[in-house]
Amino acid sequence: MYKYYFTTDKRRGSLSFKDKGGYRMKILLINSSFGKRYDSRKTVTLAMYYLGAILRDKGHTIHIINPDDYIDGMVGESLASVIIEKFKDFDLFAFSSNTFTWGYVKKCISTLKVNNIKNPIVVGGIHPSRVFNHIMQTTDIDYILIGEGDKSFPILVETLERKKNLSEVPNLVYRNDKGDIMINSFMDKMTFDKNTLYSAYDLIPENIYETISIETSRGCSGNCSFCSILNKRCWRGFNSDEAVKRIIGIEKYMRDKILRKSIIFTDDHFFEDKVRAIEILTKLSVTNIKSYSFLVEAKLKVLLDDNVLSAIKKFPGISVQVGVESGYDEGLKRIKKGIKKEQIFQVAEKILKYQLNTNIFFSFIIGFPWETKKDIFKTIETVGFIAMKYNIIVNLVWWLPLPSPEFDALRKMNPDIGFDIFDNVEWNYDERIFEMSHPLLTKKDIIEINEIIAAYAEVGYDLIIREKK
């Protein structure tokens, strides 16, 4: 049993525990940046605050670096400078990364190595989990944790601390003594119950972020072909009582640390269990949370249920994002959405009936690798009709090649595209990559499509499209 003595740095998110034998491992947890184009102060990235809570519960010293600690300079290099200057005595550097942030993480790691920093490095998150072989072959790192790190990361830390056998760490990718890449077996996913730790909200810096995040469930029952999430066909969540307890529990942190009364639910599909979701909203509607603004995601079909719409109606500040993605039946079938075009209009009618057209918005994707200009026009026609007839906000974005079955299909169509494109900082603004990702479209086609979208904006329907560099 450890006797803990702790100190906190309220501004910069660190917490140290001490036992009779001295400090246990010192672990630097790094939330990666999307770059200067994205305002990293809009919301708190939750992953490292949850992992930090688990590690400190086991007696380790942790410090969390957020993008606002280093975003003022060249992101990769400036992050490395912060690490070298302040944290080079830590035992382990841990990076969380998605596909948009990986280029910055890779640049930071390269800068650390150039400066002869030899501390062990572990990376996790959606992108490393999807392309771990490529990363291990091209990046000088020590470990990758595939999938959820809730259970496997503490085991890795204990293994390193006690110099145990790495082969016993679940979900781990590493090199053995011969330099071979080893992939360990996988463990069961985490469960959501009353014993699940709260994220370390107390370590969030004060007066930096506009919104706070919370997770009441994880995963989705769907299997959409374009989606990169790691928990397809695997949904888990807190029961409604526990979820409400935790949502109300973060109110004090919003009051003390967050600039706005605003919550983002990171649940992949908040309404996966409709009964649970309705119970949560009903119970929250008689609390202070009712006056807050918050964002949740929903599938189209659940909004055919009047009980769901009635529950949403209780919250003036709620925003519900509905991923429709395609505007024609062939496209919906190909991406495995499990819906029909006619259902889009049925839901739109209900949204109008409940006067929720300022709360519920649709998102669509154009430019899947197999789409022609004619196919894209079908989706744009549907989007325009919804915007004009129902006055519903519609977000329209170009498909980008995130690791997914759609990306695998693109690689078969265009062998010149590989996982190395994601190693580039701001690859998603690279015109060459964009054009390679849409093999059935000419430059003229792309210009014509964007001109049509711009024409909608000129008459008051400003659809959100891919930003230009």
Order of alpha helices (4+ residues) and beta strands (2+ residues): beta-beta-beta-beta-beta-alpha-beta-alpha-beta-alpha-beta-alpha-alpha-beta-alpha-beta-beta-beta-beta-beta-alpha-alpha-beta-alpha-beta-alpha-beta-alpha-alpha-beta-alpha-beta-alpha-alpha-alpha
